Amino acid sequence: MKKIIFLFSLFIIILNLDAQKLSKSGSNIKAGLRIGVVGSQISGDDLAGYHKVGAYGGIFANMPISTSGKWHFQMEINFIMKGSSTQIRANEDGTLPDYYVLTLLYTETPFMFQYNFGTFKKANGSIIDFDLEFGPTINFLFYQKEEFNGIDIHRYPEDLFHFWDVGIIAGLKCKFSEKSSISFRYGTSVYPVRFPDFVYNRAIKLQFNDHIALTYCYHF
């Protein structure tokens, strides 16, 4: 876990430096940094619920694509922790039940279209913008680990998660100052991330990544 935290911190620092250079270049492309949390699950593993909590962060480049200024295009490079886990609740006798944890680390590259559908003007004259966000994403897996009761689960190569993941993302962004905004998103795979040959409840189920994310965005 310490290695993961170190790599995540290094990743964010490097992307932060690149984003600042982009925003100072004088073009219409404006960059920013996002950081937040994500709750995820694997659809098809019979462990319903976004119980796996992870980190989410990266940079983005944003540019207008309409003369009205209502439409923007945003490309991002993010680090995202996904996976699945059981919801741990103590038994009536105080003991802990068996627990399963799946950790997946991806690089995420969304191609987001944003539409400004409303504004709210506060008493002090400042404006809050509300944007809808939607678009495809391409993700690449660089780490995966499954545990049961703290012991690693070793799978055959055909039962591992795919190296790539194609999905869609939709969400809502609230920009409450020139420099700051908050984004809430939902994302899901459109192609299975694993074709397991082991059985759940007498059925082999295709598995998909699902996640919800809440992030703070700083605009340079």
C-alpha positions in Angstrom: 0.0 0.0 0.0 2.9 2.4 0.7 4.2 1.8 -2.8 0.8 2.6 -4.3 0.5 5.8 -2.2 4.0 6.9 -3.3 3.3 6.2 -7.0 0.0 8.0 -6.8 1.6 11.1 -5.2 4.4 11.1 -7.8 1.9 10.7 -10.7 -0.1 13.7 -9.4 3.0 15.9 -9.0 4.3 15.2 -12.5 0.8 15.9 -14.0 0.4 19.0 -12.0 3.6 20.5 -13.4 2.5 19.6 -17.0 -0.9 21.2 -16.5 0.5 24.5 -15.2 2.7 24.7 -18.3 -0.3 24.1 -20.6 -2.4 26.8 -19.0 0.3 29.4 -19.2 0.9 28.8 -22.9 -1.6 31.5 -23.9 -3.9 29.3 -26.0 -7.7 28.7 -25.6 -6.9 25.4 -23.9 -7.1 25.6 -20.2 -5.8 23.0 -17.9 -6.5 21.8 -14.4 -5.9 19.3 -11.7 -8.5 16.9 -10.1 -8.3 14.9 -7.0 -11.0 12.9 -5.1 -12.4 9.6 -4.1 -14.1 6.8 -5.9 -16.5 4.0 -4.8 -16.5 1.0 -7.1 -18.0 -2.5 -7.7 -17.7 -5.3 -10.2 -21.0 -6.0 -11.8 -21.5 -9.7 -12.0 -19.5 -10.9 -9.0 -22.6 -11.1 -6.7 -21.2 -8.5 -4.3 -23.6 -5.7 -4.8 -22.7 -2.2 -3.6 -20.0 0.4 -4.0 -18.0 -0.9 -1.0 -14.5 -0.6 -2.5 -13.2 2.9 -1.8 -10.1 4.3 -3.6 -8.2 7.4 -4.8 -8.9 9.3 -8.0 -6.7 12.0 -9.5 -5.1 13.5 -12.6 -5.1 16.4 -15.0 -7.3 17.7 -17.7 -7.2 20.1 -20.7 -10.4 22.0 -21.5 -11.3 24.0 -24.6 -14.5 25.6 -26.0 -16.1 24.0 -29.1 -19.0 26.3 -29.7 -19.3 30.1 -30.3 -21.9 30.4 -27.5 -19.4 29.0 -25.0 -21.9 26.5 -23.7 -20.1 23.4 -25.2 -16.6 22.4 -24.2 -14.4 19.4 -24.9 -12.2 18.0 -22.1 -9.5 15.4 -22.4 -8.0 13.9 -19.2 -5.3 11.6 -17.9 -6.2 10.1 -14.5 -5.2 7.5 -12.0 -8.1 5.6 -10.6 -8.5 2.8 -8.1 -11.3 0.3 -8.7 -12.3 -3.1 -7.6 -14.8 -4.8 -5.3 -15.1 -5.9 -1.7 -17.6 -7.4 0.7 -19.3 -5.1 3.2 -17.7 -6.0 6.5 -20.2 -6.2 9.3 -19.6 -7.9 12.6 -21.6 -11.0 13.4 -23.9 -11.1 16.3 -21.2 -12.8 18.5 -18.8 -10.0 17.7 -16.6 -12.0 15.3 -15.9 -10.7 11.7 -17.2 -12.7 8.7 -15.1 -13.8 5.8 -14.1 -10.9 3.5 -13.0 -10.6 -0.1 -11.1 -7.6 -1.5 -10.3 -6.9 -5.2 -7.9 -4.0 -6.0 -7.6 -2.8 -9.6 -5.4 0.2 -10.6 -6.0 1.9 -13.9 -4.8 4.8 -15.9 -8.0 6.5 -17.2 -8.3 8.6 -20.4 -11.8 10.1 -20.7 -12.9 12.2 -23.7 -15.6 14.4 -22.2 -18.2 16.7 -23.8 -19.5 19.3 -21.4 -22.7 21.3 -21.8 -23.5 24.3 -19.6 -27.2 24.0 -18.9 -27.6 26.7 -16.2 -26.1 29.4 -14.0 -26.9 30.8 -10.6 -26.0 34.3 -9.6 -25.3 34.8 -5.9 -26.1 38.0 -4.0 -22.4 39.0 -4.1 -22.4 38.9 -7.9 -20.5 35.7 -8.3 -21.8 33.0 -10.7 -22.1 29.3 -10.2 -22.1 27.3 -13.5 -23.7 23.8 -13.9 -22.4 21.5 -16.6 -23.5 18.1 -17.8 -20.5 15.8 -18.7 -20.5 12.7 -20.8 -18.1 10.8 -23.0 -16.1 7.6 -23.6 -13.1 6.5 -21.7 -10.2 4.1 -22.4 -8.5 2.6 -19.4 -5.4 0.5 -19.0 -4.8 -1.9 -16.1 -1.4 -1.9 -14.5 -2.1 -3.7 -11.2 -4.5 -6.3 -9.9 -4.8 -8.2 -6.6 -7.5 -10.4 -5.1 -7.6 -11.4 -1.4 -9.7 -13.6 0.7 -9.4 -13.1 4.5 -6.0 -11.4 3.8 -4.6 -14.2 1.7 -3.8 -13.6 -1.9 -5.9 -15.4 -4.5 -3.9 -16.7 -7.5 -5.8 -17.0 -10.8 -5.0 -18.8 -14.0 -4.0 -16.3 -16.8 -7.4 -16.7 -18.5 -9.2 -15.7 -15.3 -7.3 -12.4 -14.8 -8.7 -9.0 -15.7 -8.1 -7.7 -19.2 -5.3 -5.2 -19.7 -7.7 -2.7 -21.2 -11.2 -1.4 -20.4 -13.5 0.7 -22.6 -16.3 2.5 -20.8 -18.6 5.5 -20.7 -18.8 8.3 -18.1 -21.6 10.7 -17.3 -21.8 13.3 -14.6 -22.5 16.8 -13.3 -20.0 19.5 -12.7 -20.6 22.6 -10.5 -18.1 25.4 -11.0 -18.4 27.8 -8.1 -15.4 30.1 -8.8 -13.0 30.8 -11.5 -10.5 28.4 -10.1 -12.6 25.7 -8.4 -15.3 23.2 -9.3 -16.7 19.9 -8.0 -17.6 17.0 -10.2 -19.8 14.0 -9.5 -19.6 11.1 -12.0 -20.8 7.6 -12.8 -18.8 5.3 -15.0 -19.3 1.8 -16.3 -17.6 -0.6 -18.8 -19.3 -1.3 -22.1 -17.2 -4.5 -22.7 -16.6 -7.1 -20.0 -13.3 -6.7 -18.0 -13.2 -10.4 -17.2 -14.7 -13.7 -18.6 -14.4 -15.9 -15.5 -14.7 -19.7 -16.0 -15.5 -20.1 -12.3 -19.2 -20.2 -11.2 -21.4 -17.9 -9.1 -24.7 -19.4 -8.1 -24.4 -22.0 -10.8 -23.9 -19.4 -13.5 -20.9 -18.0 -15.3 -21.3 -14.2 -15.3 -19.5 -11.6 -17.3 -17.9 -8.9 -15.2 -17.9 -5.1 -15.7 -16.4 -2.2 -13.8 -18.9 0.3 -12.2 -17.9 3.3 -10.2 -19.1 6.6 -8.8 -16.6 9.4 -8.1 -16.6 12.7 -6.3 -13.7 15.0 -7.2 -12.5 18.6 -6.6 -11.1 20.3 -9.7 -8.6 23.2 -9.6 -8.5 25.3 -12.8 -5.1 26.9 -13.6 
